[in-house]
Amino acid sequence: MTSERSLQVLSPPSNVPDNCLQQVDSVGCASELNTELLYTRYRSVHINVLKLTAQKTQRKQGKHIPQMKPTWLYRIAAILFVLFATLHTIGFLKFVPPTPEGQAVMNAMNTVPLQPGHNYTYGNFYRGFGLFATVYFLFAAAVAWHLGELSRKLPAALGSLPWIFFALQLIGLALTWKYFSKPPVVFSALVTFCIGWAAILARPASAPASSERS
């Protein structure tokens, strides 16, 4: 509608003689011919502009804003889990207390047994529990990656697992906030955010399949 109205405004000049092309050598006729050529070029450019504007409008109307997919969020969470596990393992195995008091505590952890007559020390517990946390982080990375693939190929099979996984990360975030320093809190918050957002996005995809089963 816009292009038709715009073209109706552009009307060709009616004062161009019919024999203008045959008398192009005359000054007056050449002037009229130049006017006609300029009008033709302007009209062609104007039509092209209107066509491009109409195509751009149609593209904007038919183009949807790309949304974040749960697969991407789960994969981001898996990468964060792997990075978290790596930095956690390096951090607690290579950590050296910066103060003499801290070094004395660490030496006592590694030398004083928890129970008399046993070689089991608190240092052993510290290292064993730290490595156990590393295994958990790697397992969580595998679960997050699997949920990403499942949300892409078979979203109806997700069930309540995304929300259970999200609840687990919320508990981990609360414990990290209470007992650990800022870097683990940041990692835990990012992972929890990605998993929670992925659970929200995966919910509508699984709704149609569940309705069909019922």
Wavefront OBJ file of the C-alpha trace (Angstrom):
o trace
v 0.000 0.000 0.000
v 2.811 2.409 0.828
v 4.642 1.790 -2.452
v 1.453 2.255 -4.529
v 0.607 5.551 -2.838
v 4.152 6.759 -3.271
v 4.135 5.879 -6.976
v 0.856 7.708 -7.488
v 2.506 10.913 -6.285
v 5.188 10.557 -8.974
v 3.512 11.425 -12.283
v 5.589 11.745 -15.445
v 5.829 15.216 -17.025
v 3.231 15.643 -19.757
v 4.937 18.459 -21.600
v 7.563 16.335 -23.356
v 7.047 16.469 -27.169
v 6.532 13.213 -29.030
v 9.188 14.006 -31.591
v 11.763 14.849 -28.957
v 13.974 11.867 -29.671
v 14.117 12.750 -33.362
v 15.139 16.372 -32.653
v 17.704 15.750 -29.940
v 20.088 18.228 -31.603
v 17.915 21.175 -30.734
v 18.587 22.860 -27.415
v 14.991 22.921 -26.232
v 14.306 19.327 -27.105
v 17.549 18.203 -25.442
v 16.476 19.982 -22.281
v 13.139 18.175 -22.318
v 14.931 14.872 -22.961
v 17.265 15.429 -20.006
v 14.244 16.131 -17.821
v 12.648 12.896 -18.960
v 15.827 10.897 -18.332
v 16.252 12.396 -14.877
v 12.662 11.587 -14.049
v 13.103 7.999 -15.278
v 16.210 7.491 -13.187
v 14.613 9.059 -10.137
v 11.508 6.921 -10.535
v 13.648 3.762 -10.874
v 15.661 4.602 -7.770
v 12.506 5.463 -5.859
v 10.896 2.148 -6.772
v 14.012 0.227 -5.691
v 14.060 2.064 -2.366
v 10.411 1.237 -1.785
v 11.018 -2.421 -2.622
v 13.979 -2.626 -0.258
v 11.983 -0.941 2.504
v 9.098 -3.363 2.010
v 11.450 -6.367 2.067
v 13.153 -5.115 5.214
v 9.774 -4.599 6.890
v 8.696 -8.118 5.974
v 11.930 -9.542 7.326
v 11.504 -7.695 10.608
v 7.930 -8.898 10.925
v 8.820 -12.492 10.141
v 12.089 -12.570 12.017
v 12.009 -13.774 15.607
v 14.557 -12.730 18.174
v 16.834 -15.724 18.810
v 16.280 -17.144 22.269
v 18.778 -18.852 24.492
v 18.330 -22.616 24.235
v 18.601 -24.948 27.237
v 21.240 -26.975 25.377
v 23.607 -24.001 25.309
v 23.029 -23.246 28.991
v 23.680 -26.832 30.039
v 26.860 -26.905 27.982
v 28.029 -23.651 29.547
v 27.316 -25.132 32.982
v 29.278 -28.275 32.070
v 32.287 -26.194 31.019
v 32.057 -24.202 34.258
v 31.945 -27.442 36.253
v 35.114 -28.716 34.563
v 36.871 -25.399 35.136
v 35.651 -25.367 38.738
v 36.960 -28.906 39.311
v 40.364 -28.043 37.827
v 40.871 -24.865 39.841
v 39.528 -26.513 43.000
v 41.937 -29.446 42.728
v 44.960 -27.271 42.000
v 43.963 -24.841 44.733
v 43.627 -27.200 47.664
v 46.561 -29.477 46.688
v 49.008 -26.614 46.078
v 47.822 -24.341 48.862
v 50.477 -23.162 51.294
v 49.425 -21.037 54.299
v 50.996 -17.572 54.070
v 51.447 -17.159 57.854
v 53.466 -19.143 60.406
v 50.286 -19.833 62.381
v 48.623 -21.312 59.302
v 51.650 -23.452 58.529
v 51.625 -24.769 62.104
v 47.969 -25.737 61.748
v 48.639 -27.527 58.459
v 51.592 -29.397 59.935
v 49.408 -30.483 62.849
v 46.723 -31.643 60.413
v 49.274 -33.813 58.626
v 51.042 -35.241 61.684
v 48.568 -35.524 64.556
v 46.273 -38.577 64.197
v 42.551 -38.174 64.783
v 42.490 -41.252 67.014
v 45.341 -42.674 69.086
v 46.974 -45.680 67.500
v 45.867 -44.782 63.954
v 47.763 -43.081 61.157
v 44.650 -41.374 59.879
v 45.049 -37.593 60.167
v 42.854 -34.619 59.456
v 45.140 -33.819 56.525
v 44.190 -37.146 54.947
v 40.538 -36.311 55.444
v 41.093 -32.869 53.935
v 42.764 -34.237 50.796
v 40.349 -37.141 50.412
v 37.287 -34.955 50.748
v 38.771 -32.423 48.336
v 39.358 -35.108 45.699
v 35.840 -36.406 46.309
v 34.535 -32.901 45.521
v 36.580 -32.948 42.296
v 34.926 -36.217 41.260
v 31.512 -34.717 42.052
v 32.209 -31.646 39.907
v 33.233 -33.825 36.962
v 30.146 -35.979 37.412
v 27.971 -32.850 37.535
v 29.621 -31.664 34.309
v 28.701 -34.968 32.644
v 25.122 -34.694 33.916
v 24.812 -31.106 32.654
v 26.139 -32.073 29.224
v 23.760 -35.047 29.085
v 20.809 -32.827 30.000
v 21.809 -30.479 27.192
v 21.792 -33.299 24.650
v 18.534 -34.640 26.046
v 16.839 -31.246 25.838
v 17.855 -31.017 22.183
v 16.988 -34.548 21.034
v 14.286 -35.770 23.437
v 13.009 -32.980 25.723
v 10.036 -35.055 26.880
v 12.431 -37.432 28.650
v 13.791 -34.708 30.943
v 10.964 -34.981 33.423
v 11.754 -33.421 36.799
v 15.504 -34.006 36.556
v 16.332 -30.387 35.548
v 14.565 -29.057 38.654
v 16.171 -31.627 40.939
v 19.572 -30.692 39.520
v 18.755 -27.012 40.016
v 17.688 -27.591 43.635
v 20.972 -29.399 44.268
v 22.922 -26.450 42.910
v 20.932 -24.043 45.084
v 21.916 -26.028 48.173
v 25.527 -26.052 46.985
v 25.408 -22.292 46.462
v 24.097 -21.731 49.988
v 26.863 -23.895 51.481
v 29.503 -22.204 49.348
v 28.243 -18.778 50.416
v 28.457 -19.734 54.091
v 31.754 -21.618 54.260
v 33.981 -20.627 51.312
v 35.611 -17.600 49.748
v 34.410 -15.401 46.880
v 35.828 -17.299 43.845
v 33.931 -20.528 44.620
v 30.812 -18.475 45.334
v 31.050 -16.815 41.908
v 31.499 -20.149 40.120
v 28.633 -21.717 42.061
v 26.349 -18.757 41.344
v 27.085 -18.885 37.598
v 26.454 -22.617 37.437
v 23.216 -22.301 39.425
v 22.014 -19.485 37.171
v 22.688 -21.451 33.974
v 21.022 -24.623 35.273
v 17.994 -22.756 36.622
v 17.502 -20.822 33.384
v 17.869 -24.027 31.381
v 15.229 -25.718 33.535
v 12.825 -22.847 32.865
v 13.421 -22.953 29.113
v 13.142 -26.738 28.946
v 9.752 -26.792 30.688
v 7.588 -25.566 27.741
v 9.305 -27.987 25.373
v 8.321 -30.969 27.493
v 4.743 -29.804 28.092
v 3.250 -30.828 24.678
v 4.727 -34.320 24.918
v 3.281 -34.859 28.396
v -0.157 -33.667 27.238
v -0.099 -36.073 24.312
v 0.643 -39.011 26.637
v -2.271 -38.109 28.854
l 1 2 3 4 5 6 7 8 9 10 11 12 13 14 15 16 17 18 19 20 21 22 23 24 25 26 27 28 29 30 31 32 33 34 35 36 37 38 39 40 41 42 43 44 45 46 47 48 49 50 51 52 53 54 55 56 57 58 59 60 61 62 63 64 65 66 67 68 69 70 71 72 73 74 75 76 77 78 79 80 81 82 83 84 85 86 87 88 89 90 91 92 93 94 95 96 97 98 99 100 101 102 103 104 105 106 107 108 109 110 111 112 113 114 115 116 117 118 119 120 121 122 123 124 125 126 127 128 129 130 131 132 133 134 135 136 137 138 139 140 141 142 143 144 145 146 147 148 149 150 151 152 153 154 155 156 157 158 159 160 161 162 163 164 165 166 167 168 169 170 171 172 173 174 175 176 177 178 179 180 181 182 183 184 185 186 187 188 189 190 191 192 193 194 195 196 197 198 199 200 201 202 203 204 205 206 207 208 209 210 211 212 213 214
